[in-house]
Amino acid sequence: MTKRTTLQPGDLVCYNVSRRKNRGLAHIVEVRHPKQRGTTLEDRMGSIFVLWIKVGEYMPPVWYGYAEPGQIAKHHYTSAFEKVSE
């Protein structure tokens, strides 16, 4: 299980699923943290807006289609996004 860290705008993150950290790299633009008493599913799950720098074969689902490099995409706030160490 991945340790969940608090993500902030400006962080550089990778999409870590099935040990494929080197396949997807993104820059966080906006974070909407999950809320305990949210009225909608999006409020309860939270969302994250990222600018994709590099995309791989296995990418997280986006709200409207597929992620592409140079595109800002909205994703669910999950522990699969891992902060890249500096």
C-alpha positions as CSV (number, residue, x, y, z in Angstrom):
1,M,0.0,0.0,0.0
2,T,1.3,3.4,-0.9
3,K,1.8,6.0,1.8
4,R,-0.6,8.9,1.0
5,T,1.0,12.4,1.0
6,T,-0.7,15.7,0.7
7,L,-0.2,17.0,-2.8
8,Q,0.0,20.7,-3.5
9,P,0.0,22.8,-6.7
10,G,3.5,23.1,-8.1
11,D,4.5,19.5,-7.1
12,L,6.0,17.2,-9.7
13,V,4.3,13.8,-9.6
14,C,4.4,10.5,-11.3
15,Y,1.6,8.1,-11.8
16,N,2.6,4.9,-9.9
17,V,0.5,1.9,-10.8
18,S,1.9,-1.6,-11.2
19,R,5.4,-0.3,-10.4
20,R,5.5,1.8,-13.5
21,K,6.7,5.1,-12.0
22,N,8.9,6.0,-15.0
23,R,6.0,6.0,-17.5
24,G,3.9,9.0,-16.5
25,L,5.2,12.4,-15.3
26,A,3.0,15.5,-14.5
27,H,3.0,18.9,-12.9
28,I,0.1,19.7,-10.4
29,V,-1.9,22.7,-11.4
30,E,-4.8,22.5,-8.9
31,V,-5.9,20.2,-6.1
32,R,-9.4,19.8,-4.6
33,H,-8.9,17.7,-1.5
34,P,-11.5,15.1,-0.5
35,K,-14.2,16.3,1.9
36,Q,-15.6,14.1,4.7
37,R,-19.1,15.5,4.3
38,G,-19.2,16.3,0.6
39,T,-22.6,16.4,-1.1
40,T,-21.5,15.1,-4.4
41,L,-19.3,12.1,-5.3
42,E,-16.6,14.5,-6.7
43,D,-16.5,16.3,-3.3
44,R,-16.1,13.1,-1.4
45,M,-13.4,11.7,-3.8
46,G,-11.6,14.9,-4.5
47,S,-10.0,15.8,-7.8
48,I,-6.6,16.8,-9.1
49,F,-5.7,18.9,-12.2
50,V,-2.4,18.0,-13.7
51,L,-0.3,19.2,-16.7
52,W,1.0,16.0,-18.3
53,I,4.6,16.2,-19.3
54,K,5.1,12.5,-20.3
55,V,2.4,9.8,-20.6
56,G,2.9,6.1,-20.6
57,E,1.0,3.0,-21.6
58,Y,-1.1,2.8,-18.4
59,M,-2.6,6.1,-17.4
60,P,-5.2,7.1,-14.9
61,P,-8.7,7.7,-16.2
62,V,-9.6,11.3,-17.0
63,W,-13.1,12.8,-16.8
64,Y,-13.4,13.2,-20.5
65,G,-11.1,10.8,-22.4
66,Y,-7.4,10.0,-22.6
67,A,-4.4,12.0,-21.2
68,E,-1.9,13.5,-23.7
69,P,1.4,15.3,-23.2
70,G,0.9,19.1,-22.9
71,Q,-2.7,18.7,-21.8
72,I,-4.2,19.7,-18.5
73,A,-6.4,16.8,-17.3
74,K,-8.7,16.3,-14.4
75,H,-8.3,13.1,-12.4
76,H,-9.6,11.5,-9.2
77,Y,-7.4,12.3,-6.2
78,T,-5.9,8.9,-5.5
79,S,-2.8,7.5,-3.8
80,A,-1.5,6.4,-7.3
81,F,-0.1,10.0,-7.8
82,E,3.2,10.0,-6.0
83,K,5.4,13.0,-5.4
84,V,8.7,12.8,-7.2
85,S,11.7,13.3,-4.9
86,E,14.0,16.2,-5.8
